[in-house]
Amino acid sequence: ETLRLLVQTPTTQPPGTNLSRQLAKLPLWTSQGWLIQRPVFAVDDPVLADSLGAHVPVWMPGGELSQFRPLLDALRIRELSVESDCTVEAANSELDEEGTELLRLAVPLLREDLARNEPALSGALTVPWEQLEVFEVRVDPDLSVRVDGEGLGVSVAITARADPTTGELVLSSP
């Protein structure tokens, strides 16, 4: 709640002001505990944030990052974008025909359930339902993401990655 209130407070103070200094040194809850020192990173993807958090401090604000995005500059948090800072490494993925069929059967059921019980969530989907219905499921035990943003250059193992451009859902295990 404190962060939500802080979002409503004007934080665009000139550098060197008291509020600016306080925000830059505000203790943040991260994957590595409470930290005052920076850099601290923010990632919008929870799967990536979980894996990356073992290597670098990842901010854990207690809610969706989008609602706290106005605070990132003031708190001196560096946001990593999955699209521009990360590369999925799944060179050895193999088609999982059973998983693909299961996904194709599950998507219409999920669509119907969300339309009935969570219409707002159903409408917020960024990938069209028709596209999800034809995704291929692939399995790669070495599935990882290379994070190069902010000079990190680290590869982290992940459990799943959906890529709408290729129509693939890659999993680390069936």
C-alpha positions in Angstrom: 0.0 0.0 0.0 2.9 2.3 0.7 4.2 1.9 -2.8 0.7 2.6 -4.2 0.6 5.9 -2.2 4.0 6.7 -3.4 2.9 6.4 -7.0 0.4 9.1 -6.4 3.1 11.4 -4.8 4.9 13.6 -7.3 8.4 12.0 -7.4 9.9 14.1 -10.2 12.0 16.3 -8.0 15.2 17.9 -9.2 18.3 15.7 -8.5 19.8 16.5 -5.1 16.5 17.4 -3.4 15.8 15.7 -0.1 12.9 13.5 -1.6 15.1 12.5 -4.5 17.9 11.4 -2.3 15.5 9.5 0.1 13.9 7.6 -2.8 17.2 6.7 -4.3 18.3 5.1 -1.0 14.9 3.6 0.0 15.3 0.0 1.1 13.7 -2.3 -1.5 12.4 -5.9 -1.1 14.3 -8.0 -3.6 15.0 -11.6 -4.5 18.1 -11.2 -2.3 16.3 -9.6 0.7 16.1 -6.0 1.7 18.6 -3.8 -0.1 19.6 -0.2 -0.1 22.4 -0.4 -2.6 21.8 -0.4 -6.3 21.6 -1.7 -9.0 18.3 -3.4 -8.5 16.4 -4.8 -11.5 12.7 -5.1 -12.3 11.3 -7.7 -14.7 7.6 -7.9 -15.8 7.8 -11.6 -16.5 7.4 -13.6 -13.2 9.0 -16.7 -14.5 12.1 -14.8 -15.6 12.1 -12.7 -12.5 12.2 -15.8 -10.3 15.1 -17.4 -12.2 17.1 -14.1 -12.6 16.6 -13.4 -8.9 19.2 -16.0 -8.0 21.9 -14.1 -9.9 21.0 -10.4 -9.4 18.7 -8.5 -7.0 15.2 -8.4 -8.6 12.6 -6.0 -7.1 9.6 -7.7 -5.7 7.0 -4.9 -5.2 4.2 -7.2 -4.1 2.0 -6.6 -7.2 2.1 -6.2 -10.9 5.1 -4.1 -12.0 2.9 -2.0 -14.3 1.2 -0.3 -11.4 4.6 0.8 -9.9 6.4 1.7 -13.2 6.2 5.4 -12.4 8.5 4.8 -9.5 11.3 3.1 -11.3 13.4 6.2 -12.1 12.9 7.8 -8.7 13.9 4.5 -6.9 16.8 4.0 -9.3 15.5 0.6 -10.4 16.6 -0.7 -13.8 13.8 -2.4 -15.8 14.7 -5.3 -18.1 12.5 -5.8 -21.1 11.9 -9.4 -22.1 11.5 -8.3 -25.7 14.7 -6.2 -26.0 17.0 -7.4 -23.3 16.5 -11.2 -23.4 17.0 -14.0 -25.9 15.4 -17.4 -25.4 17.8 -20.2 -25.8 16.0 -23.4 -26.8 18.2 -24.9 -29.5 17.4 -28.5 -28.6 13.6 -28.3 -28.3 11.6 -31.3 -29.6 8.0 -31.4 -30.6 5.7 -32.8 -27.8 2.7 -34.1 -29.8 0.8 -35.2 -26.7 1.3 -31.8 -25.1 0.3 -30.0 -28.2 -2.9 -32.0 -28.4 -3.6 -31.4 -24.7 -3.1 -27.6 -25.2 -5.4 -27.6 -28.2 -8.1 -29.2 -26.1 -7.5 -27.0 -23.1 -7.5 -23.6 -24.8 -11.2 -23.6 -25.8 -12.2 -24.7 -22.2 -10.1 -22.0 -20.7 -11.6 -19.4 -23.1 -15.1 -20.5 -22.1 -14.3 -20.5 -18.4 -12.7 -17.0 -18.5 -15.6 -15.6 -20.6 -18.0 -16.7 -17.9 -16.1 -16.1 -14.8 -13.4 -13.4 -15.6 -14.6 -11.5 -18.7 -12.1 -8.6 -18.0 -9.2 -11.0 -17.9 -10.5 -12.8 -21.0 -10.5 -9.5 -22.9 -7.1 -8.5 -21.7 -5.4 -11.4 -23.5 -2.6 -10.1 -25.8 -2.5 -13.2 -28.0 -5.7 -14.0 -29.9 -7.5 -17.2 -28.8 -7.4 -18.5 -32.3 -3.6 -18.2 -32.3 -3.3 -19.9 -28.9 -5.3 -22.9 -30.2 -2.7 -23.7 -32.8 0.4 -23.3 -30.6 2.9 -26.2 -30.7 4.3 -27.5 -27.5 8.0 -28.2 -27.5 10.2 -29.5 -24.7 13.8 -28.5 -24.1 15.4 -29.6 -20.8 18.0 -26.9 -21.3 15.5 -24.1 -21.8 17.1 -20.8 -20.7 17.0 -17.1 -21.3 20.1 -15.0 -22.0 19.7 -11.6 -20.3 22.0 -9.0 -21.9 20.3 -5.8 -20.9 22.0 -3.4 -18.6 25.3 -5.2 -19.3 24.3 -8.3 -17.3 25.3 -11.1 -19.8 23.8 -13.9 -17.8 21.9 -17.1 -18.8 19.2 -18.3 -16.5 17.2 -21.5 -16.6 13.4 -21.1 -17.0 10.5 -23.5 -17.0 8.4 -22.2 -19.8 8.3 -19.6 -22.5 5.5 -18.8 -25.0 6.5 -17.1 -28.2 3.5 -15.8 -30.2 5.8 -15.0 -33.2 6.7 -18.6 -33.7 3.5 -20.1 -32.2 5.4 -22.2 -29.8 5.1 -23.0 -26.1 8.5 -24.3 -25.0 8.7 -26.1 -21.7 11.7 -27.4 -19.8 9.8 -30.7 -19.0 6.6 -32.3 -20.3 
